[in-house]
Each structure stands twice: as structure tokens, then as C-alpha cells.
Amino acid sequence: MSTDKFERSAAKMRDHGMSDIAIAQFERLYHVWQQDESEWIREADVEPLTEVPAIRDIHADIDHDQACEAFKKTAFLKLNGGLGTSMGLEGPKSLLPVRRHKARRMRFLDIILGQVITARAKQDASLPLILMNSFRTSHDSMAVLQHNRRFVQHDIPMEIIQHVEPKIDIATGLPVTFEQNPELEWCPPGHGDVFTTLWESGLLDTLLEHGIEYLFISNSDNLGARPSTTLAGVFAQSDAPFMVEVARRTPADRKGGHVVRDRKTGRLMLREMSQVHPDDKEHATDIAKHPYFNTNNIWVRVRQLRDRLAQTQGVLALPVIRNRKTVDPTDSTTTPVLQLETAMGAAIALFDGATCVEVDRPRFLPVKTTNDLFIMRSDRFHLTDSYEMEDGNYIFPEVDLDPRFYKNIADFDERFPYGVPSLAAAKSFTVHGDWTFGQDVRCFSAAVLEDEGHPSYVPNGEFVGPLGVEPDDWQ
């Protein structure tokens, strides 16, 4: 029966123009789900990862010349399929303005291009840039690359296109239908799809033909994941086939994916919180017991990855993540669906000798919500001429903006018409209710604004502190 149900999905994918390899990848995910194989990675079956070499400690031991040579053999791949719908965006999330540089408005992709162009010139390296786009981000994102006169790339493609798969009606096991918006019947298979997409595109062979031995993969919304000669050197000199950048967990990272070791195989594993059994939540969120989280900055040797994919016809046996949603994620009354996904970092368990390296917080600066965007746009950061997002200590204030009025980017921008307030002296910043901000507003200590029950305004030059808008009477 499950085979018959899958054939309905396969037929839908063929009608949608999907390739045999895309269908084969989804078939594996579907059958793992139907066979009800456990998605849990139990605490008793893993060992905490407690000792990871830190880049700051091994920096001095890295052979600089070898690191530069490794960098010249590295390509830079950015996962760029997201639309930023959680912030009310309709286009690529990477085209969201982050901040200004010398009065010019800079989007994620502008900053990424600046990082690549600067690194190419500084290291005399080709550093190919590839975007893994979705069908919905490809056109607008590629236009940015093509219109940047300083960015030139020949011979190596600048994009690959991620696959899509049907959302599954949980009640029936069949592909869901949603006549109001058929586009919502489809979803990406998670960022683990990057490996199958690389295989199908032939890009791995192209990279090897051009002398590229190492591939650095990261998310386009993580501006901290910039090209690094040092990390290229660490990876090259490690002889590892696969390396994950991890960082120290803070209380804010308790619910993030973390790296553990499989007691049975001795291999490293990525454990996402969706794979943690309810009885193990207390252990999994204990940042003293499991001190490292996955930044989703991945280094892989191109030849080893190609050879591994060749053994499995392009489909890696990654753990299946069951993501339960509604077909229209903005409407909880629509049909409950299952999105079957895989995580890119989970491939660490498939390679003997895979390793981790601890990086400092500046390598992990993701923007998932307007709260994160607020910090990126604030005076806590400075965008350098090398396009590095620079801060003094990368210990950021806790920002909590009322989602009723700030979740969507249009509402957010409307309420900060002159830019976001200063956070230089703030420990935290909380807004309840509908507040609009004037020019040169400054926050200090545990700044909070309470809901006054009607639209409210913080005038130009005012201070916001623990008591709300506070008078400047300390001088």
C-alpha cells in the first residue's frame, strides 16, 4: 500500500518536470517515514562531544603558505533558496537590506559578493562562488551577480537549483492538494538536498577539472560565514574528508542542533532538536553537557564527496526529519502536512575521520527573524571595507519585538523610519505594543516599552530604559 501511495507522489513529481534522481531521493525519505523508522537519537546511544580544537588555539600552528595554497583550491557555496516568508518577504531573503556601507544600501548578497571579491584580490585566488538557488530565488539572485561589474566568473557555474518535493497529507499519505495556491503543495527537501543537487548538476566534476579540491558550504543569511584562509588551512592539514564548524552554546542556543558521538560506531553525528526524544530534552538542552552547536558551516573534500555519492547514485542515507506543518503555514486551519527533510550537517556521520573545529561567535551571525535583523542594523555592528560584520565582543543584547507589529519586514521598516535605535548601552530591548521610533533614539540597560493600548511614538533623541521613555536628566 505504501508503494502505491508513493507512486502518486512520484507521478506528481514527473508531471512537475522533476528528474529521476529527485524522485529517487524523495522515495527514500518517504519509505523511511512509512516504515516508521525511529527518528529519535536517544541520549543513551550517544556520547557528548566535549573536546574540540579551537581555531584560536591552533592558529599559530597552521602553516600559512599551505593555508594560502588550500584557499586557492577552495570554492564557496551559499545555500540561497529561502524566500524569507517568516518575515513577510515575497522574494529572496538574501535581497533583504541589512545595513549601509559608505551610504550604499547593502543586502545579504551584496555583502557576500564584497567578501568574495575582497578575498580574491587579497589572496590572489579564483574562489568560485556558487549559489544553491530555488526556482523562486534564481532569477532575482542571479541578476545581482550579473549586474555587479566587479564580480567575474567563467567556466564554473554560478548556481545550482535545489529540488522540490510534494508535501504529504498526514491523514492519507498522499501528496496534498491545495487549489487556492498550488505552489504551496511543494516544499524543499531540507538543505541536505545540496549533496544530491551537486551530484546531479555535475558541478563536482567541474570543480575537480579546475583544480578545486575543497568546498565550503554555508547559509546565505549567515554573514559571519565569510571566506577564511585560516579555516581552509585547518581543513586541508586535517586530512579529514568532512569538517563542521561548531561554536560554544549559550542559553540562546539551547534548542539548536548539536554534535554528538555515536556510541556504537564512534562516528560524529548531528542531532537536531526534532530528533531528541521528549524524555531526553533536559539532557539535550544542557549546554554544559553538550557544549557545541552546529553553525551549518561545512567543509568537504570534493573528490571524497563525489566518490561517496557515486556509490549511492547521488542519494546519501541521511536521517529523515519529519517537519509537521499545515499546507498553508500561515493558516492553521488548512490541511496538516508532513515535509520530509534532511540536514546538510548530518552527513558528518557518513564519513570516517570527519571532524569538527570550534570557531568564535563572529562565524555565526544568522538572521532568522526581525529581532536578529534589528541587531544587524544597529550600532553594535560596523561593516568593514572587507565586508566583515564587526562587533566588539559579539555578546548581543536580547531583543524581543512584539510580533504583532514587527514580525513582517514592511511593518518593521514602517516603525523604524530613521533606522533602529542605538543598542550600544543596552543589555536588552523589549517592545510590547505598537511603537514608532523617531531619529537618534538610544536604549540603555534593560530597555522596555509597554503596550499603551494604542499606537505610540518615541520622539527624536529620547532615551529608552527600564522605565520606558526616560528623561535625559543625568547631565
N, C-alpha and C positions, 0 to 999 in steps of 0.2 A: 504493500500500500504506500509506504514512504517513497518507493521508487516512482510510482505513478504520480504522486503529488509533486515530486521533484521535476518530473518531466513537464509539468505545467509551467514551472519556473523556467526550465531550460528553453521551452518553446517561446516563452515571452522574451527571453534574452536574445534568442535568434531573431525574432521579429524586430527587436530593437537594434539589430546590427552588431550584437556582441560576438566576440571571437570565441573559438573553441576553447582556448586557454582560459578565458574569463569564465566560461561556463564550467570548466573543469575545477577551477578554484572555488567557485560557489558550490559546486556539487560536494566537494569535500566538507565545506562548512556546514552545509545542510545535513549531510548524513551524520556528522559528529553530533549535531543537535538532536536529530531524530533518534539516534541510538542512545540518547540521554547519558552520554559520557560525562562524568563529573567535571564541572567547571571549577571546582574548588582546588586551591593549592593549600593544603592543610598545614597548620603550624608545626605539627608533629613530624611532617615529612620534609621540613627544610631546616637549614641552619642559618642564623643571622650572618650577614656579611658585616664584619666589624673592622677589618683592617684593609684599607685600600690606599695605595700610594697616592700622595697628594702632589699635584703639579708644582706647588710652591716649594715642596721639599726636594723634589728631584730635578728641578730646573737647572741647577748648577752642574748636574752630571750629564746633561744632554749634550751630545756632540753637535755644535752649532752648524758646522759645514754639512754634516749628514742631515740635519733637520732642514736646512735650506734645499738640499737636493730632494728630500722627500716631498717638500712643499711643491716643488716644480713638477712632481708626478702625481699631484692631487687634483681632483675635481670636486666641485662644490654643488650639492644638490639640495634644493629647497622644496619642501612639501608646501604646495601653494594651491590646494584645491578648495579651501574654505571660503564661504561666502559671508561669514560674519552675521548670519541671521539672528544669532542670540543678541546682537546689538542693533537689530533693525536694519542691517545693510542689505542691499539687493545685489551689489557687485562684489568683486573680490575683496576679501578682508585686507589683503596686502596693499590695497589702494586707499586705505584709511589714513588721513594725515596724522602724523604722530607729533611733530613739533617743527620748529623753523630752524634753518641753518643759514646764517648771513641773510636774513629776511626772506629766504625762499622756503615755501611750504614743502615739507619732506614727508612722503608716505613711506610705508614699510619698504616697498620695492625700491624707492629712490635711495634709501639708506643702505639696503643690501647691495645695490649697484655701486654706490660710493665705496663700500667696504671692499668689494671685489676689484674695482678699478684701482683703488689705492694700493691694495696688496699686490696686484700685478706689477705695478710700477716699482714699488719698494723692493720686491723680491725678484724682479725680472722673471716672472713665471707666467705661464699661459692661463692657469687657473680657470678652466672652463666652468661656466655657470649653467646649470640645468634646472628648470622648474618642473616639478610634477604638478601639472595643472589638472583641473577637471574640465569637462566640456563647457561649464558655465564660467570658468575663470580664464580660459585660454586666450580669447580674443583681446580682452582689455589688458591682461597682464603682458602679453607679447607685444602689444602696441607700446607699452612703456619701455621695454627693452629696445625695440626697433627705433624709437624716437630719441634715445639717448646717444648723442653723437660721440661720446667718449667710450661707449661700450661697443666693442667689435669682437665678433667670434665667428670663425669659419670652421668648416669640416666637422665639428662636433655639434649635434643638435642642441638647441636651447630649451627644448621642452619634451616631455613625455606626458601622455594623457592617462590618468588613472581610470580604472574600471568603475562600473556601477553594477548594482545587483538589485533584485526585487526585494522590497520589504515584505515580510511574511505575516499573513494574518494568523495571529496566535491561536485563534479558535479552530481554524481549519487546516493550517499548514500549507495553504495555497498562497500564491502571490496576491497581494492585496489589490483591490481596485478602488480608485477614488476619482470619480467622474468630475468632481468640482475642479480638480487640479491634478491631471495625470502625472505631472512631473514629480509630485510628492509620493508616487508609488515606487520611486527609486532612491537608493542611498549608496554611498561609497562603502567598500568593504573594510574600512579602517586603514590606518597608514601602513599596516603590514603588507598591503597590496603593492607597495613600492617595489618589492622584490620580483613579483610576477610581472609587473609593468616593465621593469628594467630588462627582464629576460625577453619578453615578447617584443620589445622595441628594438632589440639588437644593440642597444647602447653599450652594454658591457664589452662586446667585441670591438666596437668603435673606439672606446676608451683605450683598450689594450693596444690597438693598432697605432694609436697616437702617443704611446708611452706613458699613459696614465695608469698607475698601479693602485692608487688609494682613492677612496670615495668618502667624502664627509657629507652626511645627511642630517638635516635639521629642519625645524618648522620655520616658516616664513614670518610668523608672528613673534619669534624669539630673536630680538635684535642683539642679544648677548652672544649668540652663536655665530660669531664672525670668523673669517679665515684666520688660522693660527699656525705659524711656523713651528712654534714650540710643541703643540699637540701633534702635528704631523710627524715631528721627530720622535716624540714619545711612542707613537703608534708604530712607526717604521722600525724603531730599535727594539720594540717589544717582541717582534716576530709573531704576535697574536693575529689570528685571521679576522677578529671582530673585537671592537672595543667600545664600551659605553661610557660616556662622561656622566659621573654621578656627583651629587653635591650633598652637603650635610642638611639633614631635615631640621626644620624649625617647627614650632607648633602650627604654623600656617600650612605646612607641607604634610601634615599627618595623614591626609586622605589620598596622597599621591602614590603612584606606582613605585615600588621599591625593589631592590635587587637582593635576592637570597641565594643560597646554595642548596641544590637538591641532595638530600642525604643519600639517596640510592645511587645516583650517577656521579656525584661530585661536581657536576656542572653548575655554572651560574644560571639563574632564572630570573625573569622579570615577573613580579606578582602585582597585578593591578588590584585595586580595591574591590572591583567587581568579582574577583576570583578568591576573595577572602570569605571563608565561612563565617556566619554570624557569631559562632562561638569563639572565633579567633580574632575578632575585631579589636579587642583590648590589646592583644599582643601586637597585631599588625600596625596599630596606631601609636605604639610605644616608641618614641623617637630615640630613646636610649638603647632599646634592644635592637631596633632596626634603624641605624643612623643615616643611611644613604637613600636618596631618591633618584629616580631616573630623570635626567634632563631632556631625554629624547634627542640628544646629540650623539650620533652614531658614526663610528669609523669602521670601514670594511675594506679588506683587500679585494680588488676587483676580480683577480683570477680565481681566488678561492670561492668567491660568491658565484661566479659563473659556473665553476665546476660543480658546486653543490646543487645549483639549480638544474644543471644538465642531468643530474642523477634522478631528479624528481619531475622532469618535464616542465619545469618552471613553477611548480607549486610547492611551497615549503609547508611542512606539517607544524604550523604554529597553533598555539592554544586558541580555542574559539571563545570569543567574548560575546555574550548574549546581551544586547542592548535593547531594553524594553521601552517602547515609546507609544505614542499614538501616530496614526498616519499623517495627520497634520499636527506637528509638535506644539503648535500654538493653540490648539483646541483639544482639550482633554476629553471632549465628548465624541471624538472621532474614533475609528476602529483601532483597538490595541494591536500593535505590530511588534515584530521582532526584527532587529537589524543584527545580522551575524557579521562580526568584525574580528580582525586580528591586530595585534600591536607590533610595530616595527622592532622595538627593543627586545621582544620575546625571542627573536632569532638568536640571541646570545646563547640559548640552551642547545642550539643545533651545531655549535662549533666547538670542537676540542681545543683547549688552550685559549678560549675567549677570556677577555679581561675587562677590568674597569679602571678608571683613573678618577681621582677626586679633583674637581675643579672648583674654583671660587665662585661666589654668587654672581659676579658680572657675566658669567657664561649662561645664566638662566634669567632672562628678563621677558617672560611671555606676557602677552596682552590678550586675556580671555574675556574680560568684561570692561565696562566703562570705569569701574573702580581702578583697574590696572592702568587704563588709558590716562586717567586723571594723574596718576603718579608720573607716568612717562612724560606728560605735558608740563609737569610742574617744574619749579626751580630746583628740585632735588637733582635734576639731571642737566648735563651740558653735552651737546653733540659736538664732538671734536672735529677737526679738519680731516681726521682719518675715519670719520663717521663711526666713532665709538661712543656709545651712550655711557657717559662718565658720571660717577657719583662719589662722594667722599667715603662712605662705608657700606653702601648697599643694604643697610638695615632701614627698611622703609616704614613710614607711618601706616597704621591700619586705616584704610579708607572705606567707609560704608555709606554709599549714597542711596537715598530712598529709590528703590527700583520702579516705583510708580511714576517717577518724574525724570529719572536719569538713565534708565536701562537702555533705551534706544538712543542712538547717536544724534538724531535730529533734536530730540528733547534735551539731551546733554549739551549740545552746542548752543541751543537757544538760551539756556540758563547760565552759560559762561561766555557771553558775547565778547568779552575783552581778554579771554584766556582764563585759565584756572587760577585760584588764589595761591599765594606763597605757602609752601609747606616747610620752609627752612627751619622754623622753630616749633614745628608741630610734632607731637607724639602720636596723635591720631586725629582723624577728621570724620565726623559723623553728621549726616544731614537727614533729618526727619521732615517730611513735608515738601512743599513746593517753594523753593527759594531761587531767586535770580541774583547774580553777583555783579557788582559794579567793578570798576577798574582799581587795580592795586590793593586788593583785599589781602590781608595777611592773617594766617592762622598760627596759634601758639598753644603749647601744652596739649591737653585732651580736648580739642575744639569740638563743639557740638552745637547744632541748631535744631531746636524743637519745632514740631509741627504746630503752626498757629491757626490751622483750620482754613486758611485762605492763602493765595499767592503772596509771598513776602519778598523783601528786597534788602540786600546788604549794600549800603551806599559805598561810593568810591572811597578808598583809603581807610576803611574801617578794619578793626581787629576782631577776629572770632576766636573765643577761648572757651573754657569750661562753662562759663555762664552765658554763652551765646555771643551776640554782638556786644562787645565791651568797650567802654570809653578809653581813649588814649590819654590817661591822666597820670602816667608814671613819670613823665618827664619833669 
